């Protein structure tokens, strides 16, 4: 409150005596007024010293977290506001968690994650073959999620923002554990640990269902189609398809190592027919692109004269990966793959 104004009466002469007269009513009101003032002051003090639960929670929340990514321990901000994400294996998770990006490789995203690629306010880093590092710099990120297709520019990204993490599944490691590790790290960074645990549990359930549905004896061959051709996906190594063999304990119809794990190895349809597999699991790399001359995996496989007598084709035991799989390859994509395999195996019994 403001001070009361000074009295407007004339000043006293030097010889005048100041006499204090107390009104009788003042003697009875003063203690009450003091008590009221004291109670009010204590009430205000109590309000000021007792923060709300929300304020207490906000004050206690950590601003950074130390995670272990593909390169070791690193301290990064919790729930960063300016995020550049380049690793397509994280896109579905970031999209589901409503994480807003300031820069992304838009040509790699197509129309799968419109809430990530956004409009002009999200800068375009371009493809991994010729990434636009100036766009990353201009975005002024608090965190960069790099890796996978962009792993070759890790050092460049670190020089732009030391808080750069790579979480994509590592070569030579057990894939299911790697997929769960990835979302666990993202959950720590974006304060979504419960959501990350749910994703891991869903993957575990899908794998368990597929294992339970497999009869343990049927032979399986993995294939990758692209550019109108069929390639072989080696067990344990071939892109997308290869990992399901060790995970589910599948019996390979063709058991040989990979020469080109990413794009698949050359193989003739006659060699596939000679293997006579009960099942085919097929990744169509071109399904999302729809370029001129595109031939769908289903047409290449089931329309092949050489494969028409193969048990997998005759019995309709061909599992095609989701068309978006090649652009996604995250935990949700693999959960869907194992779910589809479980459904197909169970239907064949």
C-alpha positions, 0 to 999 in steps of 0.5 A, a space after each residue: 500500500 502507498 503511504 498516507 499523504 502528509 497533513 495539510 495543516 500549518 506547521 507549529 510555531 517553535 513555542 507551541 507544545 505537542 500534546 498527544 491525546 488518545 481518543 477513548 475509542 482508539 484504546 478499544 480498537 487498536 488491539 483488534 486492528 493489530 490482530 487483524 493486520 497480524 492475521 492478514 500478514 501471516 496469511 499472505 506469508 503462508 501463501 507465498 511460502 507454499 508453492 503449488 504442486 505443479 510449481 514444485 514438480 516443474 522446479 524439481 524436473 531435471 533440465 538435462 539427462 545423461 544417456 548412452 547412445 551409439 557413441 557412449 555417454 552424452 548429456 543432452 537437454 530434456 524435452 528440447 524445444 528446437 530439434 533436428 531429426 535426420 534418422 528415419 528410424 525415429 520419425 514414427 516415434 517422434 511423430 506419435 509423441 508430437 515432437 516439433 522439428 526445426 529441420 528434417 530431411 523432407 525428401 526422405 519423409 514423403 507424406 508419411 509424417 506431415 506433422 514433422 515435415 511441416 511447412 516452410 518453418 521446418 527447414 529442409 536438410 535434403 537427402 543423406 547423399 548431399 545433406 544441407 548442413 547450412 540448413 542445420 546451422 540455420 535451424 539453431 538446434 538444441 538437439 540433433 537426432 542423427 545417425 543411420 542414413 546420416 551417420 557419415 556426417 556425425 562429426 559435422 553435426 557434432 561440430 554444429 551442436 555437441 548435443 547430437 545423438 545417434 540411436 539407430 540399431 547397431 550392426 552386429 547387435 541383437 536387433 530386438 534389443 536395439 530397437 527397444 534401446 533406441 526408444 528407451 533413449 528417446 523416452 529419456 530425452 523427450 520425457 516419454 519413458 512410459 510411452 517408450 516402455 509401451 512400444 517395447 512391450 508391444 514389440 515383445 508381444 508381436 515377436 512372442 506371437 510370431 514365435 508361437 505361431 511358427 511350426 519350427 520346420 517350414 523353410 523360409 526365403 527372404 527377398 527384396 524387390 526394386 527396379 523390377 528385379 528380385 534380390 535375395 535377403 540373406 538370413 540375419 543380414 538382409 535389410 528388413 527381412 534378414 533380422 526375422 530369421 534369428 529372432 524367430 528361429 526360422 529355417 532358411 530355404 537358402 542359407 548363404 551370407 550377404 554380399 549387399 545387405 542393404 539392397 539384396 544379392 543377385 539371385 535368379 528366380 530359378 534358384 528360388 524355385 529350386 529352394 522350394 520354400 514354404 514361405 517367402 517374406 518380401 520387402 518392396 523397396 520401391 512401394 512408396 515411390 511409385 516411379 515410372 516403370 514401377 513393378 510391385 513385389 506381388 506382381 514380380 513374385 506371384 506373376 513369375 512363371 518360374 515361381 508358380 509351383 513353389 509352395 509359398 506361392 501355391 499356398 498363398 504363403 507370402 508375407 509382404 512388408 508394409 509399403 512404408 517399411 523401407 522409409 520407416 524401419 523403426 520399432 513400430 514398423 518391425 512390430 507390424 512386421 512380426 504381427 503380420 508374420 504371426 497372423 500369416 503363420 497362425 492362419 496356415 495351421 
